Amino acid sequence: MLNDDANKEDIIGFLRDKNLPGDEITYAQLAEEILSNTPPQGYLTVSNALQWRLQYSRAISLNNSVDGVKNYDR
């Protein structure tokens, strides 16, 4: 999103759409942090408890085939 010139409101909308736990203050703080410190490309699953295992298993199934993803489960 940052490569496409996203602004603070765009990032807040994205966090809200992904149902990231938090309120408007939290979203605003996270958006400011993201804008001031561009995070590196990575893989992270943030999901509700019932979906956590499915999402985590997806990251593990990448089997170190993506640069920067280390599979410590095996």
Buried (B, 14 or more C-beta within 10 A) or exposed (E): EEEEEBEBEBBBBBBEEEEEEEEEEEBBEBBEEBBEEEEEEEEEEEBEEEEEEEBEEEBBEEEEEEEEEEEEEE
